Structures are given as C-alpha cells and as structure tokens.
Amino acid sequence: MEKLAAMNPAFLRFPGGNYLEGDHINERYEWKKTIGPMVDRPTHPSPWHYRSSDGMGLLEFLEWCEDLKMQPLLAVYAGYSMQQEFVKPGPDLDPYVQDALDEIEYVTGDASTKWGAERVKNGHPAPFKLSYVEIGNEDWFDKSGSYGGRYEQFYKAIKAKYPELQLIATTPVTTMKPDVVDDHYYRRAQEFYNDVHHYDQTDRNGPKIFVGEWATREGTPTPNFGAALGDAAWMTGMERNSDIVIMASYAPLLVNVNPGGMQWESDLIGYDAMNSYGSPSYYAQVMFSNHIGDQILNAKLEGSAPRLFYSVTRKASDGTVYLKLVNASSTPQPVHIQLNGAKTVAGGKLISLSAKTTAATNSITQPSAIVPVESGLHNAAADFTHTVPGFAIQILEFKAR
C-alpha cells in the first residue's frame, strides 16, 4: 500500500475486469454478497482459477480509495460473462440495471436511502463521492452484438437518477455517444513505440478516452527495463493528448512472486508474505504521476532518432515545467531545447531512471537495482542542450515564465 500511495494515484478502477464478469453469469461479482460480516459472505469462483473469499468486498474497495485519497471508479456488471453468456436488452436486463442502481445508492446514498442505510449499518456513515461508472468490461468480446442495447439501457436508467455521473462504455457503441470509452492495450515495447502517436488525431468532439488497462508485457513476474521504456514512451503519447485521454490505469497492479502464485505476467509490484518491490515500470509510473502540470505545452520534436519520445506539461500556478524524455535506444541522444516565449528560466532538477540493458530488472531479492536518481539541473535556460543517456527515462523540472 505504501508503494501504491507513492504513485499518487488519482483513482482506482474496481472490482476489476474479468473478475467483474466471471466466466458465467452465476459466477459474476455480486456486490450484495460481498458486504456485511465476513462470515456471511458465500465466496465465489474467480475466472483466475481460484475461489474468491469475497473478503475484498465493495466497502473494502471503497475504504481503500478513501485511505489512499483516490476517486472510486466503479465498474458495474452489465449482463455479459466471459464464456459468451449474455442477457438480452429489455425486460431480461432490468434486474441487472436495478442492481447497478442499488450499488450506486450504496456508494453515494445517505441514511434515508435503503442501500445508503445498509452502508451505514456496515460501519461507514458518510457517503462516498462518485464521478465515474463503467458499464461492463471488454464487451468487444461479446459476439452477440448486444452491448449497444445493454449500454443504452444502463445509461438511460443511471442518468435518470444520477445525471451528474460520467458513464464509461467498454467499446465504441453506435446506438448513442458514450461519455467516455475504455481502451485496453497489452503489447510489446516495439508496438507501443510504433503507436505512440495513436491519440494525436483522435476526434476531439467524440467521447473522452479512458485507457483502463494497459501494460508492456515483457519480463516476468514483473516488467524489465525494456518494458519500462515501452510504458514510458506510451505515457508520453497519452500525456500529450490528455485533453482527450482523461484517465489511464496500468494493469495488473500486484503479483504474488512465490512459486505457483502468478496467474499473469507482467505485473507492476511483486510481493511475497513479508516483502514487496517495485518493478522498473512501477518507478516509471511514479515519475510520471508525481511530475505533471495542468497545462499541455505546444511542443514539437524535430530531427530526432526514431526511439526518442517526449511530452511537456506546465503547472500554471508557479510556472514549473516538466519535460519528459524517453530514449529507448542504446545510443545517447543530444536534445536542443528551445523555450519560445520564456522570459526567465530557473534551474531545477533532473530525475533519471536508466539501465545498461533492456533485460535489467528488479526482484524480491534485488528490489532496488533500478530506481530513480535525482540530481541538479544547472544549465536550464530559454535555449539549452541536454543529452539523454541510452536506455533512459528522464524528467527535467524547471520554472519558466
């Protein structure tokens, strides 16, 4: 939890993706069975080949958000499970829509509401603030083509009672315009390099984008430095387009590194019974999330090597500029930086994450082989040169006014 807190996370998407759906409809995440005393929770099969105790129930997820000062991003079951079982839109879907409305009431309702009173009884009197609700998960896998109708039915019912909520579709729909669409990407580093301009030409009049699951899948059980480079390159593209890409969340977060404890590779943070460690990709996330402005600066990289990536943001309140540079090649890259319109530039700091090879990594026995290193940045000016080492992720932080 300390490692997650250090990422300065803005939100948590829960209870998960496949875990929400289950392999079969009767194995979905039924939130009403996950509240109240632990002894009364019946447990259920997980699609990840274990039986869930349901000890991590709805209220526990919400309190996790509260503890780490994250916004809850609630995913509700939308009538599709992974073995191609689905509920037809219309009267058959009504009970599932009502269950989602009840769930939102449990999260946001006061003691005068039925399910708000239930939350109070469970030990949390104050309602939780909720802004985003995701309807289903990865419904592009639904071969029935029913998602458009299912999404619309949920959308209309939820908006009628909670018009302020932003509702996320898990795939583009043609029946209506969603508020937000959830994109998922699991790729190799080279695929992310090739697609780093993916959102540059996205229609700004279309739905906002939530990159709800993504990761560079290289390294096991946690990503190696090559994966961290792929992640960082992709993050520069998302950050440069953060007017349309409003949220992103790496997945999966955690992996048990004991023999037989892993269902999926690669994962951000590794742990055993006594210890945990951050992967190189974890430290890339920490660097990006803790050094970001609230303005996207108009920036252009000219004449650069094909594996050099960038993004530039600025904090309006004090003029702090965060220039992120990713060099995914082994050759150092000199960069000539020109800050057009800057009258004064004050030196700041340089945060660097680097390795000698892309295979280099951290582990439970060597948790700090690759960690960020901070140093002074003394030559920052309206016009200056900086060299990015080979295999490096760097943030240049300075004030420009």
N, C-alpha and C positions, 0 to 999 in steps of 0.2 A: 504493500500500500504506500509506503514511503517513496518507492520508485515511481509508482503511478502519480502520486502527488507532485513529484518533481517535474513531471511532464507539463504541469499547469493545464490540465485538461479542462476544456470548456463544457463538455457534455459526455454522457455515457449512453450508448445505444444498447437497450436491453429488452427482453431477456436473451437476445441472440438471434441468429438467423435460422439455421436448420433446427436448432433447439426449440424455437418458437413453433415450427410447423410439425415436427415429429415425422416419422416415416409414414404413419397412418393417422387418420383424423382422431381416433380414440387415444392416440399417443401424443397429441399436441400439448403445448404448455397451457394448462388450465389454471389460470391465476387464482381462481377462488379456492382451489385445493392447496394453494401454497401460502395461505395466510392463517393466522391463529397459532395455537400451540403446536410445537414441532411434532409431538406425539400423535396429533390428529391428521398429519399430512400423509396421504396414502402412498407417495412415491410414484414414479412413472418411468417407462423405458425411454432412454435417450437415443437419438439416431447416431450418437458417437459411441455406441456399443457398451454402455454401462447403464445401470439403473440410477436415476437421479433421486436423491433423498428429498428433494424439494426444500432442503434447509435454506437454500438461497431463494427465498420466495419474493413476492412482489414488494413487500415492505422492506425487506433486506436490501434489495436493489435500490429502492428509493433512499434509504438511510445511507447507503454507500455514496450516492450522489450528494447527499447533504454533508457527509463527513469530508468529502474531497472538494466541496463547493463546485460541483458540476451540475449542469442542467440535465434533467432526465429527458431522454429521447425514447419514448415508449413505443414499442412495436406491438401491434395487436394481431391476433390470429384472424386471417381473412378468408378462411374456407378452402385452403389448399394445403395438402400434405405431400411429402416428397415421393411417395410411390404412386403418383398420378391420381390420387383421390381428391375430389373437389366437391364443393357444394354449389348447386346451381343458383345463380342470382334469382331473386324473387322471394316468395314465402319461405322456401327452404333455408335461405340465408338469414332470415330475420332474427332467429335466436342468437346467431353469432354476432350480428350487428348489436343486438341488445347487450350481449356480454361485453363488447368493447365499450359501449356507453357506460355500463356499470363499472368497468375498470377505470375509466377516466374519472368517474364520480368518486371512486375510492381514492384516487390520487389527489383530486382537486376540491372535493366537496367538503362542506363544513358539517358540524354535528347534526344539523337539521335534515341532512340527506340520509337516505338509507345506507349507502355504502361509505359515505363520509363518517357516519356514526360507527360503522364497523371498523374503520381505521382508527378512530378514537379509542374504541374498545381494545384494539390491538396494541395500544400504547403510544400512538403519535397523534396528539390533538390537533396540531397545526396542519392545514392543507399544504400540499407541495405545489410549487409553481410549475406549470407545464406549458410548453410552447409548441412542441412538435410531436406528432403521432405518425408512425409509419404503418401503412396498411399492408400486412403480409411480409413476405420475404422472397426475393428471387423468383417472382411469378413468371418470368420469361420461360421457366421450365414447364409451366402448365400447358400441356399440349391441347387442352380442351378449348383454349381461346376465351375462357370465361372471365379473365381478370378485369377487362374493361368494365363489364357489367358489375362485377363484385366491387371494384374500387368505387364506381359511381354510387352504388347503394350505400356503402360505408360513408363516403364523402358527404352525401346529402344528409344522412342521419346525424352525423357528428357535427357538421357545420350548423345544422338547425338548432342544436343545443349549445354548441361551443364555437360560435363564429370566429373567435379570435385564434383558434388553433390552426397551425400550418400542417397540412396533411401531405404525407410523402407517399408517392407511388413507387413501386419496386421495379417498374419497367415502363417505358413510354406507353401511354394509352391514347386511343383515337376518339373515345366517346366524349372526352372532355379534357380541359387543360388542368393538370395537377398543379398544386402549389410548388412542389419540389419532386424531383425524380432521383432515385437512388441508383448510382452506378457502382459496379463491383469489378475489380481488376486484380487477378493473381497472375503475375508474369515473371519472366526472366529479366535481368537488368537491361539487356540489349533491347528488349521490346519496349521498356519504358524510355530508354534513350531515343528510340525511333519515334515515339509518340508523345514527346514532351510538349509539343505544341497542340495537343488534342483539343484543348478548350479555347484556343486563340480565336477561332472563327465561330464559336457557338452563338446561336441566335440569342441576343440579349432580351428579346421580347418573349422568349419561351420560358418554361418552368426553370426555377433555380435548380442547382445541382448539389446533391449530397453524395460524396464518394464514401459510401457506408462501409465497404470492406475493400481493402487493397493491401498488397504487400509484394515485395520482390522475393520470390521463393528460391533462394539459393543459400545453402548452409543448413545444417541440422545439428541439434534440435532447434537452434536459434540461428538467425541470419549471420552470414560472414560479412566482411567489409565490402565485398563486391555487391552484395545485396543492399548494404547501406548506401552505396553510391547510386544504385538504381532508385532507391527510395528517395534520396535527396534530389536527384535530377527530376523525378516526377513531382516532388513537392514544390520545386521552383515553378513548374508549369501551373500547378493548382494555385499557388500563391499569387502569381502574376494575373490570374483570372479570378481572383477572389471576390469580384463584383458579382459573378455568376455562380462560382463554386463556393457555397456559403459554409459548408462543413465537410470534414473528412475524418475518418477514423480507421486506423490500422487494425488489422485482424490477422490471426488471433493475438490476444494480449499475453497470455500466460501458457507455459508448458511445464509439466512435471518431467524433469530430466532423469528420474530414476528409470532403470530398465523396465520396459513394458508400460511406462506411464504416458507415452506420447501417442496421440491419435492423428496428428497433423504436423507437418513441418512446412515452413519455418514460423517461429513464434517470437514475440518481442522480448519477453522476460522469462528466463528459466529459473526454476526453483526445485529444491528438494525439501525434506522435512525441516531442515534447520537454516538453509541459506537461500539467497536469491541473487541473480546478477542480471545486468542489462546487456543486451547484445549491441554490436555496433549500430544496428538500425535503431535501437532504443535511444542511443545518445544522439543520433541524427534528429530524432523526433524531439528530444529535449531541447536541442539547439534551436530548431525551427520554432517551436512553440513559445520559447522564452525570449525570442528576439524578433518581434514583429510589430510593425507600425499599424496605424489605422488609415493610411493613405497608400495607394499603389502609385509609385512614381513612373512617369512615362520614360522608359529606358529602352535602349537598343544596343545589342552586341553585334559588332561588325568585324568581319575578317578573322573570326575565331576558329579554333580547332573544333572538329565535329563532336568531341566529347567534353565540351565546356558549357556549363549551364548556369543560369543566373536568375535572380529576382531581386527587386529593390522596393522596400517599403519605408515609410517615414511616419514618425509619431508627431502629429500636428501640434500637440501641447508644448513640446520643447525642442522640436526640430531634429530629434535623433533619427538618423538614417541607418537602416540595416541592409547592407549589401551582402547577399548570399551568393557564393561562388562554389561550383562543384566541378572538380577536374577528375573525370573518370578515366583518364589516360595515365600512363606511367611517366609521361614527359611533363616537366614543369611548364606552366603557361604564363607568360607575362601578359598583364592586362593594363591598358592605358585607360584611366578613369577620368572622365570629364563631367563635372557637375555644373551644367549650364544654369545660370541664374543664381548660383550661390554666392553671396557676398562675403560670408565668413564661414570657415570650416575649422572646427576644433578637433584635434586628435582624440581618439578614444581607445578602443581595444579590439583585439583580434582573437577570435575563438576558432580553434582549428581541431579537426578530427581527421587523423590520417593513419595510413598503414603502409607497409612495404609491399604487400601483395593483396590481391582481392580475396585470397583464401584465409587471410588472417582473421582471427575471431576472438571472442571472449567465451569463457566456460565457467562451470561451477567451481572448478579448481583454480582457474585463472580469470577472475571476474573483471580485472582492471587492465588487461593487456592493451585495450584500445579505449581511451577515454578522451574527452575534450581537454585541450590545453589552452589556457588564456594568457595573453601577453599584451604589451602595449602596442598601439598603432600610432607611430610618431610622425609619419610623413603625410598624413591626410591633408589634402588641400583641394581647391577647386579644380586642379589639374594635377594628377599624380599617377605614378606607376606602381603596380603591385604584382608580384609573382606568386601564382598558386602552385604549390608543390604537386608532384604526381600523386594520384590516388588520395585526394584530399577533399574535405568538405569544410569550407571556411565562412565565417561571418565577420564582416568588417563593420564595426559600430562607431559612428562619429556624429557630431552635431553639425548641421548645415542650415544656414539661414540666409 
